[in-house]
Amino acid sequence: MIIGVLALQGAFIEHEAVLKRLHVECFEIRKPSDLDRRMDGLIIPGGESTVIGKLLVDMDMMNRIRKMILDGMPVFGTCAGMILLARNIVDGTVGSIGTMPVTVRRNAYGRQLGSFSADGSFGDLGGIQMRFIRAPYVDSVDKGVEILSVHEGKIVAVRYGNQLATAFHPELTDDDRVHRYFLSIVESSTC
Ligand code: GLN
């Protein structure tokens, strides 16, 4: 199994570190030709969704990544990655990949005081620690979207087919279970 990690901006190194801990091969996607490499899954990190979105458009990578996801490639987006995957964004100024039928609200916890940790639960995994950094949350979901995590009444993790998105940053904790959950999606899509 090999995972491509979008490495244009943001917290991609932290995802690579988790994959390394799990002995999963990965490579950085920095330019269009990197998308030609074989990959079984893609991670879109946290960062600044407006910046990543603009770079994806400017570098002619947005449409290609959208097509790969629509063709079934598993993808995991954290925070800005979740915003980029969302079909609708409340303050819709971000060019997005838009493959997940959800509506997200950017900087939903406020810009300055938006960084905090909380205990929550995630699907069948049970209790997890959630790190939020100027995070979005999901306002509403369309049919077919599975809600995996809710924090104080707000949806913070969703799955739609092979697409997984979290408003929080599992890559910033020692707990690898959310990544392993994503890798299980990748595994079942490749066999
Ligand atoms: N607030 C950022 C955005 O709108 C996301 C923050 C993050 O990824 N940690 O893109």
Boltz pocket constraint, residues with backbone or C-beta under 6 A from the ligand:
constraints:
  - pocket:
      binder: B
      contacts: [[A, 45], [A, 46], [A, 47], [A, 48], [A, 49], [A, 50], [A, 78], [A, 79], [A, 80], [A, 81], [A, 83], [A, 106], [A, 107], [A, 133], [A, 134], [A, 135], [A, 136]]
      max_distance: 6.0
